Each structure stands twice: as structure tokens, then as C-alpha cells.
């Protein structure tokens, strides 16, 4: 008899492989109960886990559908990397458009715990899904991360920079906070996302901590999709 985690893993793999696409409906609980030979409580717990990971959502009619994961739940990415060694989805690509050292602005400095103007390393990239740009992101790293992962100074996508840093430092990722606010896109952001005119976007400021409470990354992500979540890793 399958457990809830095994059932959740089954559907997670279908979603990540494209077998279930955004908007597709998952089977009713009674079908899950019959297929896996489990009680309703087990099937419900599996579906609850998928919702917690941001992969599915409940509909007003009571069904469960795959979410339009235009900016994947960070917990799902950490889980995927642990299982497969790849944080990006099967249809995702990440293209680095800039690497270098910049003075930290107030947003980044306050979250990294440094003074504004302190040099920090930045990696800017465009992430596409199915060849379509979905977000333009800038990741800022403190000096100790760059010392551990000098590859981050190269204009090559690792697809899992935080995971690599956590491995090198021997401390797992533990907590993430994502702060979402609307604003107008800058010209470079609009061009990167294929937007025209003065358009509103969501700015998602992401702060990720390691288990020893050090900040491993501050990210500023720009997307046209509405997202709102905070979770443990």
C-alpha cells in the first residue's frame, strides 16, 4: 500500500515531466484511493502536499488542477534538485545576461546585512519555459558564497546556484521569504520579458537563509505573473 508521500511523488513527477500541464485536472480522490489502495485521509494528505509545494490548487468546484507555475515554488525547486540534481523544470532554460560586482542598493544591503554601497556579486538571468521568457532575475551573493563557489563569477548557468553553495558550505538551505510588490517594468526588464509599452510587473524580493542563519542569496525577480508565498525549505 502506498503512503501519501509516494502518491505525491507520483503526481509531482507527472507535473514536472509535462505529463500533467497547467490547467489539467488531477483525478478525483476516490480514483486515487482505488488506484493506490489507500484511505481517503492518505489521498487527501498527498493532494495537500502538492498544494503546499505550489504545484496544484483547489478549484471552486472541488477539483484539483495543476497551477500555472510561471515562477516555481522555491521549495519545489529544492526538492527537485535533491531528487534529480536539477533545480530547473524539464522545459525550463536559464540564460545568464550579466555577471559582475555592483554596489548593494538599500533593498539588497538591508537583506544581506551590509552597508549600502558595499560591493556584492550579481548574476542576472532570463528564465524561459518552453522557449517563452517568464522572469528576469538578479541574484546577489555575499563574499563568503563567492569564495565557496567561484563558478558564480562565470557567465554560465548552473541551474542551482544556491544548492551548489549549500553543498560547498556544508549547511542546508532552511528558510525563504518572498516579498511581492507591483511596479512599472524598466526598459531592460520589459525587453527581456518581451513586453511593450509601460507595463506593470511584480517585483519579488527573495531572501534565502541557510540553517546557520547566514543569508546565502538575495534575489530580485521580475515577472508578469502574480505570486504570493513564503515557506520553509
Residue pairs with C-beta under 8 A, 6 or more apart in sequence:
1 36
1 37
1 38
2 10
2 36
2 37
2 38
2 42
3 38
3 42
4 38
4 42
4 43
4 45
4 46
4 49
5 46
5 49
6 36
7 32
7 36
7 38
7 42
7 43
7 46
8 46
8 47
8 49
8 50
11 20
11 26
11 46
11 50
11 55
11 56
12 50
12 53
12 55
12 76
12 79
13 19
14 20
15 50
15 55
15 56
15 66
16 80
16 89
16 90
17 90
18 90
18 91
20 26
20 66
21 66
22 66
22 67
22 68
22 69
23 65
23 66
23 68
24 65
24 66
25 59
25 63
25 64
25 65
26 47
26 50
26 56
26 63
26 64
26 65
26 66
27 35
28 63
29 40
29 43
29 44
29 47
30 40
32 38
32 43
32 46
32 47
33 39
33 40
33 42
33 43
36 42
36 43
47 56
47 64
50 56
50 64
51 57
51 58
51 64
52 75
52 231
53 73
53 75
53 76
53 79
54 67
54 69
54 72
54 73
54 75
54 76
54 229
55 66
55 67
55 69
55 73
55 76
56 64
56 65
56 66
56 67
57 64
57 65
57 67
58 64
59 65
68 225
69 76
69 89
70 129
70 134
70 135
70 223
70 224
70 225
70 227
71 134
71 135
71 204
71 221
71 223
71 225
71 227
72 89
73 229
73 231
74 176
74 178
74 206
74 208
74 231
74 233
75 176
75 231
75 232
75 233
77 87
77 88
77 160
78 87
78 163
78 173
78 233
80 86
80 87
80 89
81 87
81 160
81 163
85 160
86 159
86 160
87 159
87 160
87 163
88 94
88 127
88 159
88 160
89 129
91 129
91 130
92 127
92 128
92 129
93 127
93 128
93 131
94 125
94 126
94 127
94 128
94 157
94 159
95 125
95 126
95 127
95 128
95 157
96 123
96 124
96 125
96 155
96 156
96 157
97 124
97 125
97 126
97 192
98 122
98 123
98 124
98 155
99 121
99 122
99 123
99 124
99 152
99 153
99 154
99 155
100 121
100 122
101 119
101 120
101 121
101 122
102 119
102 120
102 122
103 116
103 117
103 118
103 119
103 120
104 112
104 114
104 115
104 116
104 117
104 118
104 119
104 120
104 140
105 116
106 116
107 205
107 218
107 220
108 120
108 140
108 218
108 220
109 115
109 116
109 117
109 118
111 205
111 207
111 215
111 218
112 118
112 120
112 140
112 142
112 215
112 218
113 215
114 120
114 142
120 140
120 141
120 142
120 143
121 140
121 141
121 143
121 145
121 146
121 152
121 153
122 138
122 139
122 140
122 141
123 138
123 139
123 141
123 152
123 161
124 136
124 137
124 138
124 139
125 136
125 137
125 139
125 157
126 133
126 135
126 136
126 137
126 192
126 193
127 133
127 134
127 135
127 137
128 134
132 194
133 192
133 193
133 194
134 193
134 223
134 225
135 193
135 221
135 222
135 223
135 225
136 188
136 189
136 192
136 193
136 221
136 222
136 223
137 219
137 220
137 221
137 222
138 219
138 220
138 221
139 161
139 217
139 218
139 219
140 217
140 218
140 219
140 220
141 152
141 161
141 165
141 216
141 217
142 214
142 215
142 216
144 169
144 214
145 152
145 165
145 169
145 216
145 217
146 152
146 153
148 165
148 168
148 169
149 161
149 164
149 165
149 168
151 158
151 164
152 158
152 161
152 165
158 164
161 217
162 173
162 208
162 216
162 217
163 173
165 216
165 217
166 172
166 173
166 210
166 216
169 210
169 216
171 210
171 211
171 212
171 214
172 210
172 211
172 233
173 208
173 209
173 210
173 211
173 216
173 233
174 209
174 210
174 211
174 232
174 233
175 208
175 209
175 232
175 233
176 206
176 207
176 208
176 209
176 230
176 231
176 232
176 233
177 206
177 207
177 230
178 204
178 205
178 206
178 207
178 227
178 228
178 229
178 230
179 204
179 205
179 206
180 202
180 203
180 204
180 205
180 226
180 227
180 228
181 202
181 203
181 205
182 200
182 201
182 202
182 203
183 200
183 201
183 203
184 198
184 199
184 200
184 201
185 193
185 195
185 198
185 199
185 200
185 201
185 222
189 195
189 201
189 222
190 196
190 197
190 199
193 201
193 222
193 223
193 224
195 201
195 224
199 224
201 222
201 223
201 224
202 222
202 223
202 224
202 225
202 226
202 227
203 220
203 221
203 222
204 219
204 220
204 221
204 222
204 223
204 227
205 218
205 219
205 220
205 221
206 217
206 218
206 219
206 220
206 221
207 215
207 217
207 218
208 215
208 216
208 217
208 218
208 219
208 233
209 215
209 216
210 216
